[in-house]
Amino acid sequence: MNENTKLDYKINTNLSYGFLKNRILELLIKEAPLESVFKELENLFLQNTIPIRKNRNNKREVGKYNKRIRPKVLKNQKDAI
């Protein structure tokens, strides 16, 4: 994007899905030229970027939540039969 920045940037996919979700009906139903919607989406995508950080390593604990004890769900009424 810019030569003066330390990091490279990419489009924030989470926000871009939200922008598309809000405009999907406008894209499908609108009979007018779609160029304005596409330009608006392109501007939103370029405004909302995130840095690509090198050497990032987030280790995930696979069984972290399997060890917890879940409460027993008791019925609030007796069986009919």
Distance bins in CASP14 RR format, pairs under 12 A and 6 or more apart:
PFRMAT RR
TARGET T0000
AUTHOR 0000-0000-0000
RMODE 2
METHOD distances of the structure
MODEL  1
1 7 0 0 0 0 1 0 0 0 0 0 0
1 8 1 0 0 1 0 0 0 0 0 0 0
1 9 1 0 1 0 0 0 0 0 0 0 0
1 10 0 0 0 0 1 0 0 0 0 0 0
1 11 0 0 0 0 0 1 0 0 0 0 0
1 46 0 0 0 0 1 0 0 0 0 0 0
1 47 0 0 0 0 0 1 0 0 0 0 0
1 49 1 0 0 1 0 0 0 0 0 0 0
1 50 0 0 0 0 0 1 0 0 0 0 0
1 51 0 0 0 0 0 1 0 0 0 0 0
1 52 0 0 0 0 0 1 0 0 0 0 0
2 8 0 0 0 0 0 1 0 0 0 0 0
2 9 0 0 0 0 1 0 0 0 0 0 0
2 46 0 0 0 0 0 1 0 0 0 0 0
2 49 0 0 0 0 0 1 0 0 0 0 0
2 51 0 0 0 0 0 1 0 0 0 0 0
5 49 0 0 0 0 0 1 0 0 0 0 0
5 51 0 0 0 0 1 0 0 0 0 0 0
5 52 0 0 0 0 0 1 0 0 0 0 0
6 51 0 0 0 0 1 0 0 0 0 0 0
6 52 0 0 0 0 0 1 0 0 0 0 0
6 53 0 0 0 0 0 1 0 0 0 0 0
6 54 0 0 0 0 0 1 0 0 0 0 0
7 49 0 0 0 0 0 1 0 0 0 0 0
7 50 0 0 0 0 1 0 0 0 0 0 0
7 51 1 0 1 0 0 0 0 0 0 0 0
7 52 1 0 0 1 0 0 0 0 0 0 0
7 53 1 0 0 1 0 0 0 0 0 0 0
7 54 1 0 0 1 0 0 0 0 0 0 0
7 55 0 0 0 0 0 1 0 0 0 0 0
7 56 0 0 0 0 0 1 0 0 0 0 0
8 49 0 0 0 0 1 0 0 0 0 0 0
8 50 0 0 0 0 0 1 0 0 0 0 0
8 51 1 0 0 1 0 0 0 0 0 0 0
8 52 1 0 1 0 0 0 0 0 0 0 0
8 53 0 0 0 0 1 0 0 0 0 0 0
8 54 0 0 0 0 1 0 0 0 0 0 0
9 45 0 0 0 0 0 1 0 0 0 0 0
9 46 0 0 0 0 1 0 0 0 0 0 0
9 47 0 0 0 0 0 1 0 0 0 0 0
9 48 0 0 0 0 0 1 0 0 0 0 0
9 49 1 0 1 0 0 0 0 0 0 0 0
9 50 1 0 0 1 0 0 0 0 0 0 0
9 51 1 0 1 0 0 0 0 0 0 0 0
9 52 1 0 0 1 0 0 0 0 0 0 0
9 53 0 0 0 0 0 1 0 0 0 0 0
10 16 0 0 0 0 0 1 0 0 0 0 0
10 45 0 0 0 0 0 1 0 0 0 0 0
10 46 0 0 0 0 0 1 0 0 0 0 0
10 48 0 0 0 0 0 1 0 0 0 0 0
10 49 1 0 0 1 0 0 0 0 0 0 0
10 50 1 0 0 1 0 0 0 0 0 0 0
10 51 0 0 0 0 1 0 0 0 0 0 0
10 52 1 0 1 0 0 0 0 0 0 0 0
10 53 0 0 0 0 0 1 0 0 0 0 0
11 17 0 0 0 0 0 1 0 0 0 0 0
11 19 0 0 0 0 0 1 0 0 0 0 0
11 20 0 0 0 0 0 1 0 0 0 0 0
11 41 0 0 0 0 0 1 0 0 0 0 0
11 42 0 0 0 0 0 1 0 0 0 0 0
11 43 0 0 0 0 0 1 0 0 0 0 0
11 44 0 0 0 0 1 0 0 0 0 0 0
11 45 1 0 1 0 0 0 0 0 0 0 0
11 46 1 0 0 1 0 0 0 0 0 0 0
11 47 0 0 0 0 1 0 0 0 0 0 0
11 48 1 0 0 1 0 0 0 0 0 0 0
11 49 1 0 1 0 0 0 0 0 0 0 0
11 50 1 0 0 1 0 0 0 0 0 0 0
11 51 0 0 0 0 0 1 0 0 0 0 0
11 52 0 0 0 0 0 1 0 0 0 0 0
12 18 0 0 0 0 1 0 0 0 0 0 0
12 19 0 0 0 0 1 0 0 0 0 0 0
12 44 0 0 0 0 1 0 0 0 0 0 0
12 45 0 0 0 0 1 0 0 0 0 0 0
12 46 0 0 0 0 0 1 0 0 0 0 0
12 47 0 0 0 0 1 0 0 0 0 0 0
12 48 1 0 1 0 0 0 0 0 0 0 0
12 49 1 0 0 1 0 0 0 0 0 0 0
12 50 1 0 1 0 0 0 0 0 0 0 0
12 51 0 0 0 0 0 1 0 0 0 0 0
12 52 0 0 0 0 0 1 0 0 0 0 0
13 19 0 0 0 0 0 1 0 0 0 0 0
13 20 0 0 0 0 0 1 0 0 0 0 0
13 45 0 0 0 0 1 0 0 0 0 0 0
13 48 0 0 0 0 1 0 0 0 0 0 0
13 49 0 0 0 0 0 1 0 0 0 0 0
13 50 0 0 0 0 1 0 0 0 0 0 0
14 20 0 0 0 0 0 1 0 0 0 0 0
14 21 0 0 0 0 0 1 0 0 0 0 0
14 45 0 0 0 0 0 1 0 0 0 0 0
14 48 0 0 0 0 1 0 0 0 0 0 0
14 50 0 0 0 0 1 0 0 0 0 0 0
15 21 0 0 0 0 0 1 0 0 0 0 0
15 22 0 0 0 0 0 1 0 0 0 0 0
15 41 0 0 0 0 0 1 0 0 0 0 0
15 44 1 0 0 1 0 0 0 0 0 0 0
15 45 0 0 0 0 1 0 0 0 0 0 0
15 46 0 0 0 0 0 1 0 0 0 0 0
15 47 0 0 0 0 1 0 0 0 0 0 0
15 48 1 0 1 0 0 0 0 0 0 0 0
15 49 0 0 0 0 1 0 0 0 0 0 0
15 50 0 0 0 0 1 0 0 0 0 0 0
16 22 0 0 0 0 0 1 0 0 0 0 0
16 23 0 0 0 0 0 1 0 0 0 0 0
16 41 0 0 0 0 1 0 0 0 0 0 0
16 42 0 0 0 0 0 1 0 0 0 0 0
16 43 0 0 0 0 0 1 0 0 0 0 0
16 44 1 0 0 1 0 0 0 0 0 0 0
16 45 1 0 1 0 0 0 0 0 0 0 0
16 46 0 0 0 0 0 1 0 0 0 0 0
16 47 0 0 0 0 0 1 0 0 0 0 0
16 48 1 0 0 1 0 0 0 0 0 0 0
16 49 0 0 0 0 0 1 0 0 0 0 0
16 50 0 0 0 0 0 1 0 0 0 0 0
17 23 0 0 0 0 0 1 0 0 0 0 0
17 24 0 0 0 0 0 1 0 0 0 0 0
17 41 0 0 0 0 0 1 0 0 0 0 0
17 44 0 0 0 0 0 1 0 0 0 0 0
17 45 0 0 0 0 0 1 0 0 0 0 0
17 48 0 0 0 0 0 1 0 0 0 0 0
18 24 0 0 0 0 1 0 0 0 0 0 0
18 41 0 0 0 0 0 1 0 0 0 0 0
18 44 0 0 0 0 1 0 0 0 0 0 0
18 45 0 0 0 0 0 1 0 0 0 0 0
18 48 0 0 0 0 0 1 0 0 0 0 0
19 26 0 0 0 0 0 1 0 0 0 0 0
19 27 0 0 0 0 0 1 0 0 0 0 0
19 37 0 0 0 0 0 1 0 0 0 0 0
19 38 0 0 0 0 0 1 0 0 0 0 0
19 40 0 0 0 0 1 0 0 0 0 0 0
19 41 1 0 1 0 0 0 0 0 0 0 0
19 42 0 0 0 0 0 1 0 0 0 0 0
19 43 0 0 0 0 0 1 0 0 0 0 0
19 44 1 0 1 0 0 0 0 0 0 0 0
19 45 1 0 0 1 0 0 0 0 0 0 0
19 46 0 0 0 0 0 1 0 0 0 0 0
19 47 0 0 0 0 0 1 0 0 0 0 0
19 48 0 0 0 0 1 0 0 0 0 0 0
20 26 0 0 0 0 0 1 0 0 0 0 0
20 27 0 0 0 0 1 0 0 0 0 0 0
20 28 0 0 0 0 0 1 0 0 0 0 0
20 37 0 0 0 0 0 1 0 0 0 0 0
20 38 0 0 0 0 0 1 0 0 0 0 0
20 40 0 0 0 0 0 1 0 0 0 0 0
20 41 1 0 0 1 0 0 0 0 0 0 0
20 42 0 0 0 0 0 1 0 0 0 0 0
20 44 0 0 0 0 1 0 0 0 0 0 0
20 45 0 0 0 0 1 0 0 0 0 0 0
21 27 0 0 0 0 0 1 0 0 0 0 0
21 41 0 0 0 0 0 1 0 0 0 0 0
22 37 0 0 0 0 0 1 0 0 0 0 0
22 40 0 0 0 0 0 1 0 0 0 0 0
22 41 0 0 0 0 1 0 0 0 0 0 0
22 44 0 0 0 0 1 0 0 0 0 0 0
23 29 0 0 0 0 0 1 0 0 0 0 0
23 30 0 0 0 0 1 0 0 0 0 0 0
23 34 0 0 0 0 0 1 0 0 0 0 0
23 36 0 0 0 0 0 1 0 0 0 0 0
23 37 1 0 0 1 0 0 0 0 0 0 0
23 38 0 0 0 0 1 0 0 0 0 0 0
23 39 0 0 0 0 0 1 0 0 0 0 0
23 40 1 0 0 1 0 0 0 0 0 0 0
23 41 1 0 0 1 0 0 0 0 0 0 0
23 42 0 0 0 0 0 1 0 0 0 0 0
23 44 0 0 0 0 1 0 0 0 0 0 0
23 45 0 0 0 0 0 1 0 0 0 0 0
24 30 0 0 0 0 0 1 0 0 0 0 0
24 37 0 0 0 0 0 1 0 0 0 0 0
24 41 0 0 0 0 0 1 0 0 0 0 0
25 37 0 0 0 0 0 1 0 0 0 0 0
26 32 0 0 0 0 1 0 0 0 0 0 0
26 34 0 0 0 0 1 0 0 0 0 0 0
26 36 0 0 0 0 1 0 0 0 0 0 0
26 37 1 0 1 0 0 0 0 0 0 0 0
26 38 0 0 0 0 0 1 0 0 0 0 0
26 40 0 0 0 0 1 0 0 0 0 0 0
26 41 0 0 0 0 0 1 0 0 0 0 0
27 33 0 0 0 0 0 1 0 0 0 0 0
27 34 1 0 0 1 0 0 0 0 0 0 0
27 35 0 0 0 0 0 1 0 0 0 0 0
27 36 0 0 0 0 0 1 0 0 0 0 0
27 37 1 0 1 0 0 0 0 0 0 0 0
27 38 0 0 0 0 1 0 0 0 0 0 0
27 40 0 0 0 0 0 1 0 0 0 0 0
27 41 0 0 0 0 1 0 0 0 0 0 0
28 34 0 0 0 0 1 0 0 0 0 0 0
28 37 0 0 0 0 0 1 0 0 0 0 0
29 37 0 0 0 0 0 1 0 0 0 0 0
30 36 0 0 0 0 1 0 0 0 0 0 0
30 37 1 0 0 1 0 0 0 0 0 0 0
30 38 0 0 0 0 0 1 0 0 0 0 0
33 39 0 0 0 0 0 1 0 0 0 0 0
34 40 0 0 0 0 0 1 0 0 0 0 0
34 41 0 0 0 0 1 0 0 0 0 0 0
34 42 0 0 0 0 0 1 0 0 0 0 0
35 41 0 0 0 0 0 1 0 0 0 0 0
35 42 0 0 0 0 0 1 0 0 0 0 0
36 42 0 0 0 0 0 1 0 0 0 0 0
36 43 0 0 0 0 0 1 0 0 0 0 0
37 43 0 0 0 0 0 1 0 0 0 0 0
37 44 0 0 0 0 0 1 0 0 0 0 0
38 44 0 0 0 0 0 1 0 0 0 0 0
38 45 0 0 0 0 0 1 0 0 0 0 0
39 45 0 0 0 0 0 1 0 0 0 0 0
39 46 0 0 0 0 0 1 0 0 0 0 0
40 46 0 0 0 0 0 1 0 0 0 0 0
40 47 0 0 0 0 0 1 0 0 0 0 0
41 47 0 0 0 0 0 1 0 0 0 0 0
41 48 0 0 0 0 0 1 0 0 0 0 0
42 48 0 0 0 0 0 1 0 0 0 0 0
43 49 0 0 0 0 0 1 0 0 0 0 0
50 56 0 0 0 0 0 1 0 0 0 0 0
61 67 0 0 0 0 1 0 0 0 0 0 0
END
